[in-house]
Amino acid sequence: MSRSEYTFTSESVSEGHPDKVCDRISDAVLDAFLTEDPYARVACETFATTDRVVIGGEVRGPASVIKRVEEIARECVRDIGYEQKGFHWANMTVDNFLHAQSADIAQGVDAAGEKDEGAGDQGIMFGYATDETTALMPAPILYAHKMLKRLAEVRKDGTEPRLGPDAKSQLSVRYENGVPVEITSLVLSTQHLDGSMTSADVRALVEPYIREVLPEEWLRDTTEWHVNPTGKFVIGGPDGDAGLTGRKIIVDTYGGAAPHGGGAFSGKDPTKVDRSAAYAARYLAKNVVAAGLAKRCTLQLSYAIGVSKPLSIYIDTHGTGEVDEARIEKAVAEVMNLTPRGIREHLGMNKPIYQRTAAYGHFGRDPEDDGGFSWEKTDLVDALKSAV
């Protein structure tokens, strides 16, 4: 039986966090390839440290994009806002080690004759949804993202020029009867460019923006605030701590409130099911909850490299289901083709829509007119109700 009285904590990191700088560059490279060739194959990894960005991985697509990788990386770092000693978009060294995709992998993934496009790797992927927020996301991670996104907005529009790009947040949320009711503690560590600022100064600067995005009734007199608890935070980004693509997989998904299959997302084209099938799993879980079939839903998919159909579909509604889970499992397979080709065609994934996912969560965002965050749509509600 699920617990109904508890406190749960999730964290987020800003677009200027070293790992997120790397996710952004990897997804920007992916978008550049998909702009030129919607069926390009990309597995791009990025490493960042003091005054250096290293990019590597396997690609199959226009050579012209490979020649622009340095320019792409510099533009990402410039837009994030790094112009500091030790990490500056114009002065950093960029090493490009992208090379051709393995022919052995390609033969398993490519369609040939009567063989459909296969999964780009084996693996398990999870999707999750809960009705505790209107975004059908767990409250701690949703609002941890919102805090940092708002601070990035006022930093980048010039309202708060003393803020730096690097930041982390953390929220502890208390639940009663399975419903979030209170933030018991709030942690924010944000880079600031004025070295004379104290922790109290930083709190005074950021608190109004934090209160804008958090539910007012959840902030109590007893809520503990920890803003820059170590004191000064001037040296940030890859100069302060090296970054790497794919290290923030829990931040990217559900903040630990649901299982994670282990595969990272950024830098991977939609033939890589650890990305596309995780998006499909979120899409289906969200539609199950939106359809009123359950208040919470965890959905697992599994694949084998080179094989098109999923090996298994598993659903857990955590005791909140209105119909039997086996019926929902059968229904989701009926309403969506879960082969790699079926997923990317259903969700329109062969588009340059990935750079925007690199910070503030891949889930819980609004679907966009150009196809961005298509996996957040709830357009399968009627089909699922009919299928069960």
C-alpha positions in Angstrom: 0.0 0.0 0.0 1.3 3.5 -0.9 2.2 5.8 1.9 -0.1 8.8 2.3 1.8 10.9 4.8 5.5 11.7 3.9 8.0 14.3 2.8 9.7 13.9 -0.6 12.6 15.9 -2.0 13.7 16.6 -5.6 16.4 18.8 -7.1 17.0 20.7 -10.3 19.9 22.5 -11.9 20.0 25.5 -14.2 21.1 25.8 -17.8 24.4 27.1 -16.6 25.2 24.0 -14.5 28.3 22.3 -16.1 26.4 19.1 -16.9 23.6 21.1 -18.5 26.0 23.2 -20.6 27.1 19.8 -22.0 23.5 18.6 -22.6 22.7 21.9 -24.4 25.7 21.6 -26.7 25.0 17.9 -27.5 21.3 18.7 -28.3 22.3 21.7 -30.4 24.5 19.5 -32.5 21.6 17.1 -32.9 19.3 19.8 -33.9 21.8 21.1 -36.5 21.9 17.6 -38.1 18.2 17.2 -38.1 17.7 20.6 -39.7 19.8 19.5 -42.6 18.7 15.8 -42.7 15.6 14.7 -40.6 16.9 11.1 -40.7 20.5 11.8 -39.5 21.9 9.6 -36.9 23.5 11.3 -33.9 25.0 10.2 -30.6 26.8 13.3 -29.4 28.7 13.6 -26.1 30.2 16.7 -24.6 32.7 17.3 -21.8 33.5 20.8 -20.4 36.1 22.1 -18.0 38.1 25.2 -17.6 38.3 27.1 -20.9 37.7 23.9 -22.9 34.8 22.0 -24.5 35.4 18.5 -26.0 32.8 17.0 -28.3 32.8 13.4 -29.5 30.5 10.6 -30.6 29.1 8.9 -33.7 27.1 10.6 -36.5 25.7 9.9 -39.9 24.7 13.0 -41.7 25.9 16.1 -43.6 29.6 16.8 -43.3 28.8 20.5 -43.4 27.3 20.2 -39.9 30.5 18.6 -38.5 32.4 21.6 -39.8 30.1 23.9 -37.8 30.3 22.1 -34.5 32.7 24.7 -32.9 30.5 27.5 -33.9 27.4 25.7 -32.5 29.2 25.1 -29.2 30.3 28.7 -28.9 26.8 30.0 -29.6 25.3 27.7 -26.9 27.8 29.0 -24.2 27.2 32.6 -25.3 23.4 32.2 -25.0 23.7 30.6 -21.6 25.7 33.6 -20.5 29.3 32.6 -19.8 31.8 35.4 -20.3 33.9 34.9 -17.2 37.6 34.3 -16.6 38.0 30.5 -16.9 35.1 29.9 -19.2 34.2 32.4 -21.9 32.3 31.5 -25.1 34.8 33.5 -27.3 38.0 32.3 -25.7 37.4 28.6 -24.8 39.1 25.9 -26.9 36.7 23.5 -28.7 37.8 20.0 -29.7 35.7 18.2 -32.2 36.1 14.4 -32.3 32.8 13.4 -34.0 33.2 10.4 -36.3 31.1 8.0 -38.4 28.5 5.8 -36.9 29.4 2.1 -36.4 28.4 0.0 -39.4 27.6 -2.9 -37.1 25.0 -0.7 -35.2 23.7 0.8 -38.4 22.8 -2.6 -39.9 20.7 -3.5 -36.9 18.9 -0.1 -36.8 18.2 0.5 -40.5 15.2 -0.9 -42.3 16.1 -3.3 -45.0 13.8 -5.4 -47.3 11.0 -6.7 -45.1 12.9 -5.8 -41.9 11.5 -2.7 -40.2 13.7 -0.1 -38.4 15.0 -1.7 -35.2 15.8 -0.2 -31.8 19.1 1.5 -31.6 20.0 -0.4 -28.4 18.6 -2.7 -25.8 17.2 -1.2 -22.6 14.3 -0.4 -20.4 12.5 2.9 -20.3 10.0 4.4 -17.8 7.2 6.9 -18.1 5.3 8.4 -15.2 2.4 10.7 -14.5 0.4 11.8 -11.4 -2.6 14.1 -11.0 -1.0 16.0 -8.1 -0.3 18.9 -10.4 -2.0 20.3 -13.5 1.1 19.3 -15.5 0.6 15.7 -14.3 4.1 15.8 -12.8 5.4 15.3 -9.3 5.3 18.6 -7.4 8.9 18.6 -6.0 10.6 18.4 -9.4 8.1 20.6 -11.3 8.6 23.5 -8.9 12.3 23.0 -8.5 12.5 23.6 -12.3 10.2 26.6 -12.2 12.4 28.3 -9.6 15.5 28.1 -11.7 13.7 28.9 -15.0 12.3 32.1 -13.5 15.7 33.2 -12.2 17.3 32.5 -15.6 14.6 34.7 -17.2 15.4 37.7 -15.0 19.1 37.2 -15.4 19.0 37.0 -19.2 16.6 39.9 -19.7 18.8 42.2 -17.7 16.5 42.6 -14.7 19.0 40.9 -12.3 22.5 41.3 -13.9 24.2 40.2 -10.7 23.0 36.6 -11.0 25.3 34.1 -12.8 24.3 31.2 -15.0 25.2 28.3 -12.6 22.5 27.4 -10.0 20.9 24.4 -8.2 17.6 24.1 -6.4 16.0 21.6 -4.1 12.5 21.3 -2.6 11.2 19.1 0.2 7.4 18.8 -0.1 5.2 17.3 2.6 2.2 15.2 1.5 -1.0 14.6 3.4 -3.3 11.8 2.1 -1.0 11.6 -0.9 -1.5 15.3 -1.8 1.2 17.9 -1.6 0.4 20.5 1.0 3.5 22.2 2.2 7.1 23.0 1.3 9.1 22.1 4.4 12.5 23.3 3.1 13.8 25.1 0.1 17.5 25.1 -1.1 18.9 27.4 -3.7 22.6 27.8 -4.6 23.1 30.4 -7.3 26.2 31.9 -8.8 26.4 35.7 -8.3 28.8 38.0 -10.1 29.2 40.6 -7.3 31.7 39.0 -4.9 30.6 41.3 -2.1 27.2 39.8 -1.8 26.4 37.7 1.3 23.9 34.8 1.5 21.4 37.2 3.0 21.9 39.6 0.0 21.3 36.8 -2.5 18.2 35.7 -0.6 16.8 39.2 -0.7 17.4 39.3 -4.5 15.9 35.9 -5.4 13.1 35.5 -2.9 10.5 37.6 -4.8 11.0 35.6 -7.9 10.8 32.3 -6.1 7.5 33.3 -4.4 6.1 34.2 -7.9 6.4 30.6 -9.1 5.7 28.5 -5.9 2.2 27.9 -4.6 1.7 30.6 -2.0 -0.1 28.3 0.4 2.7 25.9 0.4 5.2 28.4 1.8 4.7 28.6 5.6 6.4 30.5 8.4 8.0 27.2 9.2 9.5 26.6 5.7 13.3 26.5 6.0 15.2 28.6 3.5 18.8 27.7 2.6 20.0 30.2 0.0 23.7 30.0 -0.9 24.3 28.1 2.4 28.1 27.9 1.8 28.4 31.7 1.3 30.1 33.1 -1.8 29.4 31.5 -5.1 31.3 33.5 -7.8 33.3 30.8 -9.6 30.6 28.8 -11.5 30.1 26.6 -14.5 32.7 24.3 -16.0 35.5 26.4 -14.5 34.4 25.5 -11.0 33.3 21.9 -11.7 33.7 19.8 -14.9 30.5 18.9 -16.9 29.4 15.9 -18.9 26.4 15.1 -21.1 23.8 12.8 -19.5 24.8 13.1 -15.8 21.5 14.7 -14.7 19.0 11.9 -15.7 16.9 12.2 -12.6 16.7 16.0 -12.9 15.6 15.4 -16.6 12.7 13.1 -15.6 10.8 12.8 -12.4 13.1 13.9 -9.6 13.3 10.4 -8.2 9.6 10.0 -7.8 9.5 7.3 -10.5 12.0 4.7 -11.8 14.5 5.6 -14.5 15.8 3.1 -17.1 19.3 4.4 -16.9 19.7 5.9 -20.4 20.4 9.6 -20.8 18.6 11.7 -23.4 20.6 14.6 -24.7 22.6 14.3 -28.0 20.7 11.2 -29.2 18.5 11.1 -32.3 15.0 9.4 -32.1 16.2 6.0 -33.3 17.8 5.7 -29.8 15.0 4.3 -27.8 16.4 5.3 -24.4 15.3 8.7 -25.5 12.3 8.3 -27.8 10.7 5.4 -25.9 11.1 7.2 -22.6 9.2 10.1 -24.2 6.6 7.7 -25.5 6.3 6.1 -22.1 5.7 9.6 -20.5 3.2 10.4 -23.3 1.2 7.2 -22.6 1.3 7.4 -18.8 0.2 11.1 -19.0 -2.7 10.1 -21.2 -3.7 7.3 -18.9 -4.0 9.7 -16.0 -5.6 12.5 -18.1 -8.2 9.9 -19.2 -9.1 9.3 -15.6 -8.0 5.6 -15.7 -5.7 6.2 -12.7 -4.5 9.0 -10.5 -0.9 7.7 -10.8 0.7 5.6 -13.6 4.1 4.1 -14.1 4.7 2.6 -17.5 7.7 0.5 -18.5 8.8 -0.5 -22.1 11.7 -2.7 -23.0 13.6 -3.2 -26.3 16.4 -5.3 -27.9 18.9 -3.8 -30.3 17.8 -4.3 -33.9 14.3 -5.5 -33.0 11.4 -3.3 -33.8 8.6 -4.3 -31.4 8.9 -3.7 -27.7 9.6 -6.9 -25.7 7.3 -5.9 -22.9 4.8 -3.3 -21.7 4.2 -3.0 -17.9 1.9 -0.7 -16.1 1.5 0.0 -12.4 -1.2 2.4 -11.2 -0.1 2.2 -7.6 -3.6 1.2 -6.3 -5.3 4.2 -8.0 -6.5 2.5 -11.1 -10.2 2.6 -12.2 -9.7 -0.4 -14.5 -7.4 -3.5 -14.4 -3.8 -2.7 -15.3 -3.6 -5.6 -17.8 -6.5 -3.9 -19.7 -4.6 -0.6 -19.8 -1.4 -2.4 -21.0 -3.4 -3.9 -23.9 -5.0 -0.6 -24.6 -1.8 1.4 -24.9 -0.4 -1.1 -27.4 -3.6 -0.7 -29.4 -3.6 3.1 -29.5 0.1 3.7 -30.4 2.6 1.9 -32.5 5.5 1.4 -30.2 8.2 0.5 -32.7 11.0 3.0 -33.1 9.5 4.1 -36.4 6.0 4.3 -34.9 7.1 6.4 -32.0 9.0 9.0 -34.0 6.3 9.3 -36.6 3.5 9.5 -34.1 5.3 12.2 -32.0 6.9 13.9 -35.0 10.4 13.5 -33.6 12.5 13.9 -36.7 12.7 17.7 -36.2 15.2 20.1 -34.6 13.2 20.2 -31.3 15.7 19.0 -28.8 18.0 21.9 -27.7 15.0 23.3 -25.8 14.7 20.2 -23.7 18.3 20.4 -22.3 17.4 22.3 -19.2 14.4 22.6 -16.8 13.1 19.1 -17.5 12.1 17.0 -20.5 8.6 16.5 -19.0 5.9 18.7 -17.6 6.3 21.3 -20.3 3.6 22.7 -22.7 3.4 21.2 -26.2 4.6 23.7 -28.8 3.2 24.6 -32.2 6.3 23.4 -34.1 6.2 20.0 -32.5 8.3 20.6 -29.5 7.3 18.6 -26.4 4.8 16.6 -28.5 5.0 13.9 -25.9 3.2 16.2 -23.5 -0.1 16.2 -25.5 -3.1 14.4 -24.1 -4.7 13.6 -27.4 -5.0 9.8 -26.7 -7.6 10.3 -24.0 -10.7 9.3 -26.0 -8.9 6.4 -27.7 -7.7 5.0 -24.4 -11.2 5.3 -22.9 -12.6 3.4 -25.9 -9.9 0.7 -25.8 -10.4 -0.3 -22.2 
